[in-house]
Amino acid sequence: PIRKGKTSARIELKIGGKDGVRYIVERTFTETDSYIKVTDPDGSSLRKPQTVLDNLMGSIGFDPLEL
């Protein structure tokens, strides 16, 4: 996802609902690696960001093959 001529890229996703933003997910890509950061709306970083996202997907996701 890094544009030609650039050395890094950043994607930001705000996850929430009618009551507002619950999480802000930031994924940063470099030429050699990628990093993920999950914060709450106040800007406090959450520990184990991938675990937070896995748990969130488990609560809203589904397996289409089970249909």
C-alpha positions as CSV (number, residue, x, y, z in Angstrom):
1,P,0.0,0.0,0.0
2,I,3.0,2.3,-0.2
3,R,2.9,4.7,-3.1
4,K,5.7,4.8,-5.6
5,G,8.4,7.2,-4.5
6,K,7.3,7.1,-0.8
7,T,9.0,5.2,2.1
8,S,5.9,4.6,4.3
9,A,2.1,4.7,4.3
10,R,-0.5,5.0,7.0
11,I,-4.2,3.9,7.2
12,E,-6.6,5.2,9.9
13,L,-9.9,3.6,10.7
14,K,-12.4,4.8,13.2
15,I,-14.7,2.0,14.6
16,G,-17.9,2.9,16.4
17,G,-21.6,3.2,16.3
18,K,-24.4,5.6,17.0
19,D,-22.9,6.5,20.3
20,G,-19.6,7.6,18.7
21,V,-16.1,6.4,18.1
22,R,-15.1,3.4,20.2
23,Y,-11.6,2.6,18.7
24,I,-9.2,4.3,16.4
25,V,-7.0,1.8,14.5
26,E,-3.8,3.0,12.8
27,R,-1.7,0.7,10.6
28,T,1.6,2.0,9.5
29,F,3.6,0.4,6.7
30,T,7.3,0.8,6.0
31,E,9.5,-0.8,3.3
32,T,10.4,-3.6,5.7
33,D,7.6,-4.0,8.2
34,S,4.1,-2.9,9.4
35,Y,2.8,-1.8,12.8
36,I,-0.7,-1.6,14.2
37,K,-1.9,0.7,17.0
38,V,-5.3,0.8,18.6
39,T,-6.4,3.8,20.7
40,D,-9.5,4.8,22.5
41,P,-11.1,8.2,21.5
42,D,-9.2,9.9,24.3
43,G,-5.9,8.8,22.6
44,S,-4.9,6.2,25.1
45,S,-3.1,3.2,23.5
46,L,-4.6,-0.2,24.1
47,R,-2.3,-3.1,24.9
48,K,-2.2,-6.0,22.5
49,P,-3.9,-4.3,19.6
50,Q,-4.2,-7.4,17.5
51,T,-6.0,-9.2,20.3
52,V,-8.4,-6.2,20.7
53,L,-9.2,-6.4,17.0
54,D,-9.5,-10.2,17.0
55,N,-12.0,-10.0,19.9
56,L,-14.0,-7.3,18.1
57,M,-14.2,-9.3,14.9
58,G,-15.4,-12.3,16.9
59,S,-18.3,-10.3,18.3
60,I,-19.4,-8.8,15.0
61,G,-18.0,-11.2,12.4
62,F,-19.5,-14.4,11.1
63,D,-18.4,-17.4,9.1
64,P,-20.2,-17.2,5.7
65,L,-19.7,-21.0,5.3
66,E,-21.9,-21.6,8.3
67,L,-24.9,-20.1,6.5
